[in-house]
Amino acid sequence: MGPPRDRGVALAVLRRAVELGVEHIDTAQYYGPEVANELIREALHPYPQDLALVSKVGARRTAGGGWLAAQTPAELRTGVEDNLRTLDVERLCAVNLRLLDGVHDSTSRPALVDQLAEMVALRDEGKIAGVGISNASLEQVNTAIELADIVCVQNAYSLLDRSQEAVLRRCAEAGIAFVPFFPLGSAFPGMAKVVDHPGVRAVAERHHAAPAQIGLAWLLAHADNILLIPGTSSLAHLEENLAVAGIKLSAADLAELEAPAA
């Protein structure tokens, strides 16, 4: 919530990311809210031709940082149009329909088929190039594949949380990008973090790498359709994240990382 601690650094991180070859930026109107999109526009507009801006809709924020649903077809359309306005583009590369848990009772939750129909209409109008879905079950992903020909799925997934393995494999079969959020475990206090895993720390020491790099490298080694979106707020961390592409994990490394906890 709110602006970055150092606006200059935030802008420099965005510009350096593109200089280093990043071609995909994940954002949302409700990050901030509006802050992330406004920073992206200031740092990078006019955008490089090959830069894919991917956003998501389905929520809004309270003044205190809470989450509110914005899931009706009309709200999804407004969300897409707000992203277009704040990013100053005519079309987004993709937009994820972010499904929210616990924000509707069973009688007021919009039907997924109606939500997807609105996303497809926005695609047909040229406002988005591809439809995605986020925080979705395997059944919902299958529905989205059938009705919206989705291009990406964004679900929580990491070395320590592989509950979405079936969704990942379904995406691989269909040629759909799987974009894990919380790739290093939950950001919330008290939840398991990949960087604290003993196997991760041991493999990191052998590779002279940071534990976070090993957690991300495992994801890249685990499935070819995984597309990483690790966040960062510093130039040093940005370059550490991008160096993950050069880390090659051996079969022994993978076995140690994937071994059941003692």
Backbone as CSV, one residue per row, in Angstrom:
resi,resn,N_x,N_y,N_z,CA_x,CA_y,CA_z,C_x,C_y,C_z
1,MET,0.835,-1.200,0.000,0.000,0.000,0.000,0.866,1.244,0.000
2,GLY,0.421,2.261,-0.731,1.108,3.536,-0.721,2.317,3.567,-1.633
3,PRO,3.001,4.694,-1.662,4.148,4.867,-2.555,5.368,4.106,-2.050
4,PRO,6.370,3.891,-2.922,7.605,3.234,-2.479,8.387,4.130,-1.534
5,ARG,9.235,3.515,-0.735,10.068,4.295,0.193,10.988,5.251,-0.559
6,ASP,11.482,4.813,-1.705,12.386,5.643,-2.506,11.912,5.575,-3.953
7,ARG,11.236,6.615,-4.391,10.666,6.618,-5.733,11.747,6.507,-6.809
8,GLY,12.849,7.183,-6.607,13.930,7.131,-7.581,14.464,5.724,-7.781
9,VAL,14.617,5.002,-6.681,15.099,3.619,-6.772,14.068,2.747,-7.492
10,ALA,12.799,2.946,-7.181,11.748,2.156,-7.835,11.780,2.353,-9.350
11,LEU,11.926,3.589,-9.787,11.999,3.869,-11.219,13.262,3.267,-11.832
12,ALA,14.364,3.330,-11.095,15.624,2.775,-11.598,15.542,1.259,-11.742
13,VAL,14.865,0.601,-10.812,14.705,-0.855,-10.887,13.937,-1.235,-12.145
14,LEU,12.857,-0.528,-12.436,12.071,-0.816,-13.626,12.909,-0.622,-14.895
15,ARG,13.622,0.462,-14.968,14.416,0.732,-16.170,15.548,-0.279,-16.328
16,ARG,16.176,-0.635,-15.217,17.279,-1.599,-15.277,16.775,-2.985,-15.659
17,ALA,15.585,-3.338,-15.192,15.020,-4.640,-15.544,14.888,-4.768,-17.059
18,VAL,14.369,-3.743,-17.697,14.206,-3.784,-19.153,15.565,-3.772,-19.846
19,GLU,16.507,-3.006,-19.317,17.851,-2.993,-19.886,18.484,-4.381,-19.859
20,LEU,18.173,-5.155,-18.822,18.763,-6.480,-18.659,17.979,-7.569,-19.390
21,GLY,16.944,-7.178,-20.117,16.251,-8.147,-20.950,14.913,-8.632,-20.444
22,VAL,14.418,-8.092,-19.337,13.089,-8.487,-18.860,12.044,-8.065,-19.883
23,GLU,11.185,-8.990,-20.266,10.167,-8.719,-21.284,8.750,-8.892,-20.749
24,HIS,8.609,-9.132,-19.454,7.281,-9.380,-18.864,7.223,-8.722,-17.495
25,ILE,6.259,-7.837,-17.312,6.054,-7.186,-16.018,4.639,-7.482,-15.548
26,ASP,4.535,-8.017,-14.355,3.244,-8.329,-13.734,2.828,-7.165,-12.849
27,THR,1.614,-6.698,-13.025,1.152,-5.544,-12.264,-0.340,-5.668,-11.988
28,ALA,-0.896,-4.656,-11.358,-2.343,-4.574,-11.130,-2.679,-3.158,-10.719
29,GLN,-3.858,-2.724,-11.091,-4.339,-1.408,-10.704,-4.407,-1.273,-9.194
30,TYR,-4.727,-2.376,-8.519,-4.899,-2.313,-7.065,-3.595,-2.509,-6.296
31,TYR,-2.454,-2.587,-6.982,-1.167,-2.550,-6.288,-0.879,-1.090,-5.975
32,GLY,-1.039,-0.748,-4.727,-0.776,0.636,-4.327,-1.898,1.303,-3.567
33,PRO,-3.129,1.390,-4.074,-3.563,1.140,-5.452,-3.090,2.247,-6.395
34,GLU,-3.035,1.910,-7.662,-2.612,2.774,-8.766,-1.116,3.078,-8.757
35,VAL,-0.439,2.831,-7.657,0.968,3.228,-7.548,1.842,2.472,-8.539
36,ALA,1.699,1.138,-8.593,2.576,0.344,-9.453,2.424,0.748,-10.912
37,ASN,1.189,0.877,-11.365,0.972,1.248,-12.762,1.536,2.624,-13.085
38,GLU,1.377,3.540,-12.155,1.868,4.896,-12.379,3.397,4.922,-12.474
39,LEU,4.062,4.101,-11.648,5.516,4.009,-11.696,5.985,3.380,-13.009
40,ILE,5.298,2.325,-13.424,5.658,1.664,-14.679,5.549,2.640,-15.842
41,ARG,4.473,3.404,-15.865,4.286,4.365,-16.947,5.389,5.421,-16.937
42,GLU,5.683,5.971,-15.772,6.710,7.011,-15.710,8.077,6.478,-16.108
43,ALA,8.397,5.266,-15.690,9.730,4.724,-15.952,9.915,4.260,-17.383
44,LEU,8.864,3.727,-18.003,9.065,2.971,-19.237,8.286,3.450,-20.447
45,HIS,7.324,4.341,-20.266,6.528,4.803,-21.412,7.308,5.847,-22.216
46,PRO,7.352,5.727,-23.544,6.710,4.720,-24.397,7.407,3.366,-24.263
47,TYR,6.619,2.312,-24.191,7.137,1.001,-23.858,7.862,0.353,-25.028
48,PRO,8.902,-0.443,-24.719,9.531,-1.228,-25.782,8.500,-2.133,-26.453
49,GLN,8.655,-2.364,-27.721,7.669,-3.117,-28.483,7.496,-4.533,-27.958
50,ASP,8.580,-5.126,-27.426,8.518,-6.518,-26.986,8.201,-6.665,-25.500
51,LEU,7.829,-5.583,-24.816,7.533,-5.659,-23.387,6.075,-6.049,-23.177
52,ALA,5.862,-7.142,-22.467,4.510,-7.623,-22.172,4.071,-7.117,-20.807
53,LEU,3.058,-6.280,-20.789,2.458,-5.801,-19.545,1.241,-6.672,-19.250
54,VAL,1.277,-7.349,-18.115,0.203,-8.266,-17.726,-0.385,-7.794,-16.405
55,SER,-1.688,-7.621,-16.365,-2.334,-7.136,-15.156,-3.369,-8.146,-14.674
56,LYS,-4.106,-7.755,-13.662,-5.164,-8.619,-13.145,-6.294,-7.750,-12.627
57,VAL,-7.485,-8.310,-12.635,-8.675,-7.606,-12.164,-9.464,-8.558,-11.271
58,GLY,-10.394,-7.959,-10.525,-11.232,-8.775,-9.652,-11.229,-8.334,-8.210
59,ALA,-10.458,-7.268,-7.902,-10.383,-6.807,-6.513,-10.188,-5.301,-6.474
60,ARG,-10.419,-4.740,-5.309,-10.060,-3.363,-5.019,-9.622,-3.306,-3.563
61,ARG,-9.078,-2.165,-3.158,-8.488,-2.058,-1.827,-9.204,-1.011,-0.989
62,THR,-9.223,-1.264,0.316,-9.719,-0.263,1.252,-8.579,0.679,1.611
63,ALA,-8.915,1.777,2.270,-7.892,2.741,2.664,-6.879,2.122,3.616
64,GLY,-7.314,1.121,4.366,-6.421,0.464,5.315,-5.678,-0.721,4.744
65,GLY,-5.825,-0.985,3.448,-5.106,-2.081,2.812,-5.885,-3.369,2.708
66,GLY,-7.138,-3.374,3.128,-7.945,-4.579,3.028,-8.365,-4.864,1.594
67,TRP,-8.874,-6.076,1.389,-9.284,-6.504,0.057,-10.795,-6.529,-0.051
68,LEU,-11.301,-5.990,-1.138,-12.717,-6.040,-1.446,-12.899,-6.655,-2.820
69,ALA,-13.987,-7.376,-2.997,-14.246,-8.007,-4.285,-14.685,-6.979,-5.317
70,ALA,-14.233,-7.191,-6.535,-14.716,-6.420,-7.689,-14.862,-7.431,-8.820
71,GLN,-15.791,-8.365,-8.629,-15.846,-9.578,-9.430,-16.965,-9.617,-10.473
72,THR,-17.883,-8.677,-10.416,-18.970,-8.718,-11.395,-18.423,-8.385,-12.779
73,PRO,-19.110,-8.820,-13.837,-18.632,-8.480,-15.177,-18.400,-6.983,-15.379
74,ALA,-19.279,-6.155,-14.853,-19.108,-4.707,-15.006,-17.856,-4.226,-14.286
75,GLU,-17.585,-4.781,-13.113,-16.393,-4.393,-12.356,-15.129,-4.889,-13.041
76,LEU,-15.179,-6.051,-13.650,-14.015,-6.544,-14.391,-13.699,-5.623,-15.562
77,ARG,-14.715,-5.189,-16.271,-14.516,-4.260,-17.391,-13.915,-2.946,-16.894
78,THR,-14.462,-2.419,-15.806,-13.914,-1.173,-15.251,-12.461,-1.363,-14.851
79,GLY,-12.147,-2.525,-14.269,-10.773,-2.800,-13.868,-9.823,-2.803,-15.047
80,VAL,-10.215,-3.440,-16.132,-9.368,-3.448,-17.326,-9.189,-2.032,-17.860
81,GLU,-10.271,-1.282,-17.939,-10.183,0.075,-18.481,-9.357,0.990,-17.584
82,ASP,-9.417,0.785,-16.272,-8.572,1.563,-15.360,-7.094,1.240,-15.594
83,ASN,-6.768,-0.028,-15.813,-5.387,-0.406,-16.108,-4.912,0.221,-17.404
84,LEU,-5.756,0.219,-18.418,-5.383,0.837,-19.690,-5.083,2.323,-19.497
85,ARG,-5.912,2.975,-18.695,-5.753,4.411,-18.465,-4.464,4.715,-17.711
86,THR,-4.217,4.015,-16.613,-3.069,4.358,-15.777,-1.748,3.920,-16.402
87,LEU,-1.782,2.870,-17.205,-0.566,2.447,-17.903,-0.383,3.177,-19.229
88,ASP,-1.443,3.856,-19.687,-1.429,4.608,-20.938,-1.117,3.698,-22.127
89,VAL,-1.940,2.645,-22.249,-1.846,1.741,-23.393,-3.248,1.510,-23.949
90,GLU,-3.305,1.064,-25.192,-4.589,0.736,-25.793,-4.957,-0.730,-25.597
91,ARG,-3.937,-1.567,-25.347,-4.191,-2.987,-25.150,-3.158,-3.566,-24.205
92,LEU,-3.591,-4.462,-23.330,-2.696,-5.174,-22.427,-2.377,-6.544,-23.015
93,CYS,-1.164,-7.021,-22.769,-0.765,-8.319,-23.304,-1.664,-9.435,-22.778
94,ALA,-1.967,-9.389,-21.494,-2.885,-10.354,-20.880,-3.428,-9.743,-19.606
95,VAL,-4.599,-10.203,-19.211,-5.190,-9.804,-17.933,-5.727,-11.055,-17.250
96,ASN,-5.337,-11.230,-15.999,-5.808,-12.354,-15.201,-7.092,-11.996,-14.461
97,LEU,-8.062,-12.878,-14.528,-9.239,-12.802,-13.675,-8.846,-13.399,-12.338
98,ARG,-8.693,-12.544,-11.322,-8.249,-12.989,-9.995,-9.470,-13.382,-9.165
99,LEU,-9.642,-14.682,-8.954,-10.746,-15.158,-8.136,-10.386,-14.987,-6.671
100,LEU,-11.349,-14.534,-5.882,-11.096,-14.256,-4.465,-11.841,-15.258,-3.591
101,ASP,-11.182,-15.698,-2.528,-11.796,-16.611,-1.566,-12.479,-15.819,-0.468
102,GLY,-13.629,-16.293,-0.038,-14.261,-15.750,1.158,-14.766,-14.339,1.039
103,VAL,-15.056,-13.872,-0.164,-15.530,-12.495,-0.306,-16.972,-12.434,-0.782
104,HIS,-17.560,-13.570,-1.111,-18.953,-13.628,-1.519,-19.614,-14.801,-0.803
105,ASP,-20.889,-14.673,-0.484,-21.618,-15.868,-0.088,-22.038,-16.596,-1.360
106,SER,-22.535,-17.809,-1.209,-22.800,-18.645,-2.373,-23.868,-18.073,-3.292
107,THR,-24.719,-17.199,-2.776,-25.795,-16.647,-3.610,-25.381,-15.394,-4.361
108,SER,-24.326,-14.701,-3.898,-23.947,-13.448,-4.541,-22.682,-13.561,-5.396
109,ARG,-22.015,-14.706,-5.362,-20.794,-14.873,-6.144,-21.133,-14.880,-7.627
110,PRO,-20.508,-14.024,-8.419,-20.793,-14.036,-9.863,-20.426,-15.382,-10.481
111,ALA,-21.186,-15.796,-11.462,-20.915,-17.060,-12.137,-19.630,-16.947,-12.950
112,LEU,-18.778,-17.953,-12.867,-17.516,-17.935,-13.594,-17.748,-17.804,-15.099
113,VAL,-18.781,-18.450,-15.600,-19.038,-18.370,-17.045,-19.339,-16.926,-17.463
114,ASP,-20.015,-16.170,-16.610,-20.307,-14.769,-16.929,-19.045,-13.912,-16.844
115,GLN,-18.203,-14.197,-15.860,-16.943,-13.465,-15.741,-16.062,-13.713,-16.964
116,LEU,-15.946,-14.982,-17.350,-15.113,-15.317,-18.501,-15.669,-14.720,-19.792
117,ALA,-16.989,-14.691,-19.903,-17.599,-14.100,-21.092,-17.226,-12.626,-21.223
118,GLU,-17.172,-11.914,-20.096,-16.783,-10.498,-20.137,-15.314,-10.351,-20.520
119,MET,-14.469,-11.231,-19.999,-13.058,-11.168,-20.359,-12.866,-11.458,-21.849
120,VAL,-13.610,-12.415,-22.372,-13.526,-12.718,-23.800,-14.019,-11.531,-24.627
121,ALA,-15.082,-10.868,-24.158,-15.582,-9.688,-24.868,-14.517,-8.590,-24.912
122,LEU,-13.809,-8.399,-23.814,-12.738,-7.403,-23.777,-11.611,-7.781,-24.734
123,ARG,-11.336,-9.062,-24.821,-10.334,-9.525,-25.787,-10.811,-9.281,-27.216
124,ASP,-12.061,-9.586,-27.472,-12.607,-9.393,-28.821,-12.604,-7.922,-29.219
125,GLU,-12.732,-7.039,-28.233,-12.712,-5.607,-28.497,-11.294,-5.062,-28.663
126,GLY,-10.290,-5.918,-28.443,-8.907,-5.498,-28.614,-8.302,-4.817,-27.403
127,LYS,-8.985,-4.856,-26.258,-8.454,-4.197,-25.069,-7.435,-5.069,-24.332
128,ILE,-7.529,-6.372,-24.515,-6.536,-7.293,-23.983,-6.217,-8.300,-25.082
129,ALA,-4.968,-8.768,-25.085,-4.581,-9.745,-26.104,-4.856,-11.165,-25.646
130,GLY,-4.763,-11.416,-24.338,-4.973,-12.750,-23.816,-5.675,-12.715,-22.474
131,VAL,-6.436,-13.766,-22.193,-7.142,-13.904,-20.918,-6.388,-14.892,-20.038
132,GLY,-6.260,-14.559,-18.761,-5.687,-15.471,-17.788,-6.621,-15.624,-16.611
133,ILE,-6.268,-16.541,-15.704,-7.055,-16.735,-14.493,-6.097,-16.950,-13.332
134,SER,-6.496,-16.515,-12.148,-5.613,-16.571,-10.988,-6.356,-17.073,-9.763
135,ASN,-5.620,-17.825,-8.920,-6.189,-18.373,-7.692,-7.346,-19.323,-8.021
136,ALA,-7.137,-20.155,-9.028,-8.205,-20.985,-9.575,-7.947,-22.459,-9.295
137,SER,-9.028,-23.197,-9.089,-8.959,-24.644,-8.923,-8.785,-25.315,-10.279
138,LEU,-8.480,-26.611,-10.266,-8.345,-27.344,-11.511,-9.643,-27.295,-12.306
139,GLU,-10.775,-27.435,-11.643,-12.062,-27.368,-12.337,-12.262,-26.004,-12.985
140,GLN,-11.917,-24.933,-12.260,-12.065,-23.590,-12.819,-11.106,-23.360,-13.971
141,VAL,-9.900,-23.892,-13.856,-8.941,-23.765,-14.952,-9.458,-24.480,-16.195
142,ASN,-10.003,-25.670,-16.022,-10.551,-26.400,-17.169,-11.694,-25.631,-17.824
143,THR,-12.535,-25.014,-17.000,-13.626,-24.193,-17.541,-13.072,-23.009,-18.316
144,ALA,-12.035,-22.384,-17.764,-11.437,-21.218,-18.423,-10.749,-21.602,-19.733
145,ILE,-10.139,-22.779,-19.765,-9.534,-23.252,-21.014,-10.614,-23.438,-22.074
146,GLU,-11.715,-24.049,-21.679,-12.793,-24.344,-22.620,-13.492,-23.089,-23.116
147,LEU,-13.774,-22.159,-22.203,-14.604,-21.013,-22.559,-13.814,-19.782,-22.995
148,ALA,-12.559,-19.676,-22.574,-11.823,-18.438,-22.835,-10.461,-18.654,-23.485
149,ASP,-10.077,-19.900,-23.724,-8.792,-20.179,-24.370,-7.672,-19.398,-23.674
150,ILE,-7.570,-19.575,-22.364,-6.659,-18.776,-21.552,-5.200,-19.020,-21.937
151,VAL,-4.366,-18.010,-21.658,-2.948,-18.078,-21.996,-2.061,-18.252,-20.766
152,CYS,-2.606,-18.029,-19.560,-1.797,-18.143,-18.358,-2.677,-18.427,-17.144
153,VAL,-2.054,-19.059,-16.150,-2.690,-19.297,-14.853,-1.719,-18.814,-13.792
154,GLN,-2.228,-18.043,-12.839,-1.393,-17.497,-11.774,-1.937,-17.986,-10.431
155,ASN,-1.260,-18.989,-9.872,-1.649,-19.582,-8.595,-0.453,-19.609,-7.654
156,ALA,-0.716,-19.760,-6.369,0.368,-19.907,-5.396,1.062,-21.247,-5.621
157,TYR,2.392,-21.204,-5.642,3.144,-22.446,-5.873,4.601,-22.203,-5.510
158,SER,5.209,-23.167,-4.852,6.621,-23.077,-4.500,7.117,-24.467,-4.147
159,LEU,8.390,-24.576,-3.860,8.964,-25.849,-3.412,8.237,-26.395,-2.193
160,LEU,7.785,-25.502,-1.313,7.130,-25.925,-0.084,5.620,-26.036,-0.207
161,ASP,5.056,-25.529,-1.285,3.607,-25.590,-1.491,3.336,-26.060,-2.909
162,ARG,3.195,-27.377,-3.057,2.966,-27.959,-4.367,1.525,-28.448,-4.509
163,SER,0.633,-27.823,-3.755,-0.774,-28.231,-3.797,-1.409,-27.993,-5.162
164,GLN,-0.802,-27.126,-5.981,-1.340,-26.827,-7.301,-0.632,-27.610,-8.412
165,GLU,-0.018,-28.720,-8.046,0.713,-29.512,-9.039,-0.180,-29.959,-10.196
166,ALA,-1.402,-30.370,-9.883,-2.305,-30.825,-10.950,-2.634,-29.690,-11.915
167,VAL,-2.790,-28.488,-11.385,-3.050,-27.329,-12.249,-1.822,-27.037,-13.109
168,LEU,-0.641,-27.100,-12.505,0.591,-26.880,-13.264,0.692,-27.864,-14.418
169,ARG,0.435,-29.131,-14.155,0.552,-30.151,-15.198,-0.522,-29.970,-16.269
170,ARG,-1.697,-29.575,-15.871,-2.753,-29.325,-16.858,-2.352,-28.175,-17.789
171,CYS,-1.761,-27.152,-17.210,-1.293,-26.026,-18.015,-0.200,-26.475,-18.979
172,ALA,0.715,-27.317,-18.503,1.788,-27.801,-19.371,1.215,-28.571,-20.554
173,GLU,0.229,-29.410,-20.285,-0.407,-30.188,-21.358,-1.060,-29.280,-22.402
174,ALA,-1.616,-28.162,-21.937,-2.363,-27.267,-22.828,-1.505,-26.156,-23.425
175,GLY,-0.210,-26.134,-23.099,0.653,-25.085,-23.614,0.380,-23.724,-23.007
176,ILE,-0.002,-23.716,-21.725,-0.365,-22.498,-21.016,0.717,-22.166,-19.993
177,ALA,1.090,-20.894,-19.902,2.075,-20.479,-18.911,1.505,-20.606,-17.510
178,PHE,2.312,-21.148,-16.597,1.947,-21.211,-15.184,2.836,-20.215,-14.455
179,VAL,2.200,-19.245,-13.798,2.916,-18.109,-13.197,2.725,-18.175,-11.679
180,PRO,3.691,-18.708,-10.941,3.489,-18.890,-9.504,3.625,-17.591,-8.715
181,PHE,2.607,-17.287,-7.899,2.832,-16.233,-6.907,3.213,-16.897,-5.596
182,PHE,3.810,-16.145,-4.694,4.475,-16.698,-3.507,5.492,-17.772,-3.926
183,PRO,6.377,-17.496,-4.891,7.315,-18.527,-5.356,8.352,-18.926,-4.320
184,LEU,8.494,-18.117,-3.281,9.429,-18.451,-2.198,8.685,-18.710,-0.892
185,GLY,7.413,-19.075,-1.010,6.595,-19.289,0.176,5.814,-18.042,0.511
186,SER,4.949,-18.166,1.477,4.080,-17.049,1.819,4.860,-15.869,2.369
187,ALA,4.423,-14.689,1.981,5.035,-13.463,2.505,4.489,-13.101,3.875
188,PHE,3.482,-13.822,4.342,2.859,-13.474,5.610,3.631,-14.064,6.782
189,PRO,3.733,-13.328,7.894,4.467,-13.819,9.062,3.898,-15.146,9.559
190,GLY,4.809,-16.007,10.022,4.384,-17.270,10.589,4.196,-18.388,9.580
191,MET,4.305,-18.083,8.300,4.144,-19.091,7.252,5.524,-19.556,6.777
192,ALA,5.577,-20.790,6.305,6.851,-21.375,5.880,7.454,-20.599,4.719
193,LYS,8.752,-20.447,4.762,9.468,-19.732,3.703,10.518,-20.654,3.115
194,VAL,10.620,-20.659,1.791,11.535,-21.536,1.090,12.977,-21.288,1.528
195,VAL,13.323,-20.038,1.774,14.721,-19.712,2.113,15.155,-20.299,3.448
196,ASP,14.212,-20.747,4.275,14.555,-21.345,5.560,14.669,-22.866,5.483
197,HIS,14.356,-23.450,4.346,14.374,-24.904,4.176,15.822,-25.400,4.236
198,PRO,16.137,-26.405,5.083,17.531,-26.864,5.208,18.130,-27.330,3.889
199,GLY,17.358,-28.039,3.068,17.879,-28.490,1.777,18.217,-27.339,0.862
200,VAL,17.380,-26.324,0.873,17.631,-25.141,0.046,18.916,-24.465,0.483
201,ARG,19.107,-24.352,1.775,20.307,-23.681,2.277,21.567,-24.488,1.956
202,ALA,21.468,-25.809,2.024,22.624,-26.649,1.721,22.989,-26.560,0.230
203,VAL,21.979,-26.616,-0.639,22.247,-26.511,-2.076,22.780,-25.119,-2.418
204,ALA,22.247,-24.111,-1.767,22.726,-22.746,-2.004,24.196,-22.612,-1.647
205,GLU,24.586,-23.233,-0.569,25.995,-23.152,-0.155,26.896,-23.809,-1.196
206,ARG,26.472,-24.932,-1.736,27.288,-25.612,-2.753,27.418,-24.782,-4.023
207,HIS,26.369,-24.057,-4.367,26.385,-23.258,-5.589,26.886,-21.839,-5.356
208,HIS,27.249,-21.526,-4.117,27.657,-20.161,-3.771,26.581,-19.168,-4.206
209,ALA,25.357,-19.522,-3.890,24.197,-18.726,-4.283,23.373,-18.386,-3.054
210,ALA,22.457,-17.441,-3.208,21.520,-17.117,-2.130,20.419,-18.178,-2.094
211,PRO,19.895,-18.502,-0.899,18.806,-19.479,-0.831,17.614,-19.119,-1.715
212,ALA,17.301,-17.817,-1.812,16.191,-17.409,-2.673,16.458,-17.787,-4.129
213,GLN,17.710,-17.677,-4.555,18.034,-18.047,-5.926,17.790,-19.532,-6.173
214,ILE,18.095,-20.352,-5.205,17.889,-21.793,-5.356,16.399,-22.116,-5.399
215,GLY,15.609,-21.438,-4.578,14.164,-21.646,-4.615,13.576,-21.303,-5.972
216,LEU,14.053,-20.239,-6.580,13.578,-19.845,-7.909,14.136,-20.776,-8.984
217,ALA,15.394,-21.183,-8.843,15.989,-22.097,-9.818,15.256,-23.435,-9.824
218,TRP,14.808,-23.885,-8.652,14.040,-25.136,-8.602,12.772,-25.013,-9.436
219,LEU,12.094,-23.883,-9.340,10.870,-23.689,-10.116,11.165,-23.774,-11.619
220,LEU,12.228,-23.134,-12.071,12.563,-23.176,-13.495,12.922,-24.586,-13.945
221,ALA,13.560,-25.365,-13.054,13.934,-26.730,-13.394,12.748,-27.681,-13.346
222,HIS,11.722,-27.314,-12.579,10.612,-28.226,-12.317,9.670,-28.366,-13.504
223,ALA,9.449,-27.295,-14.258,8.524,-27.355,-15.392,8.877,-26.269,-16.401
224,ASP,8.840,-26.640,-17.668,9.232,-25.693,-18.721,8.241,-24.544,-18.880
225,ASN,7.000,-24.727,-18.443,5.984,-23.686,-18.654,5.870,-22.719,-17.485
226,ILE,6.762,-22.832,-16.502,6.738,-21.895,-15.377,7.360,-20.568,-15.802
227,LEU,6.658,-19.494,-15.504,7.102,-18.132,-15.798,7.193,-17.377,-14.477
228,LEU,8.398,-16.973,-14.103,8.618,-16.378,-12.782,8.295,-14.886,-12.757
229,ILE,7.751,-14.449,-11.623,7.498,-13.015,-11.402,7.978,-12.604,-10.002
230,PRO,9.251,-12.843,-9.667,9.725,-12.466,-8.337,9.759,-10.950,-8.185
231,GLY,9.264,-10.468,-7.084,9.267,-9.033,-6.844,10.603,-8.555,-6.304
232,THR,10.865,-7.277,-6.461,12.082,-6.700,-5.910,11.905,-5.201,-5.745
233,SER,12.639,-4.631,-4.835,12.604,-3.181,-4.649,14.001,-2.571,-4.709
234,SER,15.016,-3.378,-5.104,16.379,-2.845,-5.169,17.083,-3.365,-6.413
235,LEU,18.052,-2.608,-6.884,18.821,-3.010,-8.055,19.612,-4.283,-7.787
236,ALA,20.198,-4.386,-6.584,20.994,-5.575,-6.262,20.125,-6.820,-6.264
237,HIS,18.935,-6.725,-5.683,18.039,-7.876,-5.640,17.535,-8.222,-7.030
238,LEU,17.280,-7.217,-7.856,16.878,-7.458,-9.239,17.929,-8.301,-9.956
239,GLU,19.188,-7.907,-9.854,20.242,-8.628,-10.554,20.431,-10.025,-9.963
240,GLU,20.221,-10.172,-8.656,20.271,-11.499,-8.033,19.175,-12.394,-8.599
241,ASN,17.984,-11.843,-8.745,16.881,-12.624,-9.306,17.180,-13.064,-10.737
242,LEU,17.679,-12.141,-11.558,17.921,-12.464,-12.956,19.079,-13.448,-13.130
243,ALA,19.994,-13.484,-12.171,21.109,-14.435,-12.239,20.652,-15.870,-12.053
244,VAL,19.432,-16.058,-11.587,18.889,-17.409,-11.383,18.905,-18.201,-12.692
245,ALA,18.732,-17.528,-13.809,18.708,-18.215,-15.105,20.007,-18.964,-15.375
246,GLY,21.092,-18.556,-14.737,22.379,-19.209,-14.941,22.682,-20.331,-13.970
247,ILE,21.783,-20.598,-13.039,22.001,-21.663,-12.056,21.429,-22.969,-12.592
248,LYS,22.269,-23.982,-12.731,21.846,-25.291,-13.214,21.890,-26.287,-12.057
249,LEU,20.748,-26.766,-11.670,20.662,-27.713,-10.568,20.879,-29.133,-11.078
250,SER,21.707,-29.891,-10.374,21.975,-31.282,-10.750,20.857,-32.191,-10.265
251,ALA,20.882,-33.435,-10.725,19.904,-34.415,-10.255,20.021,-34.596,-8.749
252,ALA,21.248,-34.553,-8.230,21.444,-34.681,-6.781,20.860,-33.477,-6.054
253,ASP,21.045,-32.292,-6.616,20.458,-31.089,-6.013,18.940,-31.220,-5.942
254,LEU,18.337,-31.639,-7.047,16.869,-31.731,-7.099,16.365,-32.777,-6.119
255,ALA,17.092,-33.884,-6.016,16.664,-34.924,-5.068,16.720,-34.407,-3.644
256,GLU,17.751,-33.661,-3.314,17.857,-33.112,-1.964,16.763,-32.089,-1.689
257,LEU,16.477,-31.256,-2.669,15.458,-30.241,-2.490,14.067,-30.851,-2.345
258,GLU,13.815,-31.926,-3.055,12.483,-32.511,-3.072,12.296,-33.634,-2.059
259,ALA,13.327,-33.939,-1.301,13.204,-34.999,-0.291,12.211,-34.597,0.780
260,PRO,11.404,-35.539,1.249,10.458,-35.231,2.331,11.171,-34.691,3.559
261,ALA,10.520,-33.781,4.255,11.098,-33.217,5.479,11.292,-34.325,6.511
262,ALA,12.415,-34.280,7.199,12.733,-35.297,8.214,11.803,-35.131,9.422
